[in-house]
């Protein structure tokens, strides 16, 4: 993977929250927003970051002083994140109540649902752990996924079937 400017992966994170309808996220400084009624919202940010949010997704973009987007706090529905390779110490995160997924230079989707967080990687690598660290951390590679529940057991990496991947991408108009 070294030398590639982009890696591609898909991460689905499902959190313990009710599905609620939400208005479009306001574009933060350095980002532009596009949305058509009933369609996914697309945020294009500096440094090549693109975030596509499912219609009704509830999320907040995080910036910790660097000026750019450094994280997505996702509460419901799905987002697709396409992030170019970052500097070694910069790591974009998607955070839900059930899991934290962090990568450098990748593309992934995050879907906040009932009481679990599910993560799937198509290409690249994604580190996944519970917010409190229970069950350790797993690093997923292409085609690997993990379902994270609120428990404390070890996280188990599995292969996902194409129908599960296709269903989420359809919701994001991909």
TANOR-V760472 format. One record per backbone hydrogen bond with DSSP energy under -1.0 kcal/mol. CO is the residue of the C=O (numbers start at 1). NH is the residue of the N-H. E is the energy in kcal/mol with one decimal. If there is no record, write none. Layout:
{{CO,NH,E} {CO,NH,E}}
//
This chain:
{{1,4,-1.7} {5,85,-1.7} {8,123,-1.2} {15,17,-1.6} {28,31,-2.0} {30,46,-1.5} {32,44,-2.6} {34,42,-3.0} {36,39,-2.2} {41,53,-3.2} {42,34,-2.3} {43,51,-2.6} {44,32,-2.5} {46,49,-1.1} {49,45,-3.4} {50,82,-3.2} {51,43,-3.2} {52,80,-3.1} {53,41,-2.3} {54,57,-2.6} {58,75,-3.1} {58,76,-1.5} {60,73,-3.1} {62,70,-3.4} {62,71,-1.4} {70,93,-1.3} {71,62,-3.3} {72,95,-3.0} {73,60,-1.8} {76,58,-1.6} {77,112,-4.2} {78,54,-3.0} {79,110,-3.8} {80,52,-2.9} {81,108,-2.8} {82,50,-2.3} {87,90,-1.8} {92,103,-1.8} {93,72,-2.1} {94,101,-2.4} {95,74,-2.0} {99,96,-2.7} {100,129,-1.5} {101,94,-2.3} {102,127,-2.0} {106,83,-3.8} {107,9,-2.6} {108,81,-5.0} {110,79,-2.6} {112,77,-2.1} {113,17,-1.1} {117,148,-5.3} {119,146,-2.1} {121,143,-3.3} {126,140,-2.9} {127,102,-2.0} {128,138,-2.4} {129,100,-2.4} {130,133,-1.4} {133,136,-1.9} {135,155,-1.4} {138,128,-2.9} {140,126,-1.6} {141,144,-2.1} {143,160,-1.2} {144,121,-2.5} {145,158,-3.6} {146,119,-2.9} {148,117,-3.8} {158,145,-4.0} {161,165,-1.3} {162,166,-3.0} {163,167,-2.0} {164,168,-1.2} {165,169,-2.1} {166,170,-2.0} {167,171,-1.3} {168,172,-1.3} {169,174,-3.0} {170,173,-1.5}}
//
